Amino acid sequence: MKTRMKITIAFVAVMVLSFTGYNVYKTQKAIQLSDVAMANVEALADGEGTNAGYCYLEDTWSTKRGYKYFCDSKTDKNTIYPCPSSMESGWYDDNKQDRCTK
């Protein structure tokens, strides 16, 4: 009788483990990334950067006025914006330039 009880317990344990393992296997899903997401992952992994250009900071106290590529007014030491696509007329100082993304 003891042997029969041990076999029954072992059988139940195998069934429970099999059922649990199958359910875990069935709930796992493969993640499909789009081409854009894969390109982003590759760019981050490659350490690629963005090309930078230079633009002028508008300076209302300057005595020089002319057509220049002026930076976005929100540009600061921590954030740069895309380079302007066209020249604009404004006040500028040759020593006050900043970076922009090309």
N, C-alpha and C positions, 0 to 999 in steps of 0.2 A: 504494500500500500504506500509506503514511503517513496518508493521509486516512481510509482504512478503519479503521485503528487508533485514530485520534482519535475517530471516530464511535462505535466500540465502547466506548471508555473513557468518553465522554460519556454514552452510553446506560446503562452500568453505574452511573455516578455518579448519574444521575437516578433509576434504580430503587432504589438504596440510600437516597437521600434521601427518596424517596416512601414506601418501606417504613418508615423510621424515623419520619417525620412522622405517618404513619397510626397507628403503634403508640403514639406519644405522645398523639395525639388520643383514641385509644380508651381509654387508661388514665386519663384525666382524668375525675373524678367530680364531679358537682354535689353540694354539701353541703346537705342539707335540715335546717332547724332547726325544732324543735317550737314551738308557740305559747308555751309557758312560757319556752323559751330566748330567743325573740324578745322577749318582755316583759322579760326580764332585761337583754338588750342595750339595749333602749330606755330602761329605767330608769337604767342606768349612763350612757348617752349624755346623758340629760336632766339629770343631776345631782340627781335626786330624793333627798330625805332621808327619814328616819323621824321621825314626830312624837315629841317627848320630853315626859315628865311629871316629877314630883318624888316622891320617897319619902324616908322617914326611915331613917337608919342606926341600928341598934340600939346602944344605949349602956348597958352594964351598970353604969357608974359614975354614971349620972344619978339625980337624985332624982324625976324625973317618970315616971309610969307611966300608960299609957292605950292606947286603941285607935287605931292609926295604920296607914297603908300603909307597911310596912317593906320596904326594898330587899333584894334577894337578897344573901346573906352573901358571895358572891364578887365583888360590885361593887367596883371600884377605879377609880383615875383614868384607866385605859386601856380598861376594859371596862364596859359597862352591860348590864343585862338587862331583860326585859319588866317592866312595872309590875305589882305584885301585883293580883290580882282582888278580894281581900277584905281587910278590916282585921283586924289581929291585936293582941293585947294584948302590950305589952312596954315596956321602959325606953327613953326617948328624950330627946334634947336638941333644942330648937327650932333651934339653930344648926348641927346636923349633918344636912343633907339632901343628897341626891345625885340625879342624873338617872336616869330609866328610860325604856324605849321603850314607847309606847302602842300 
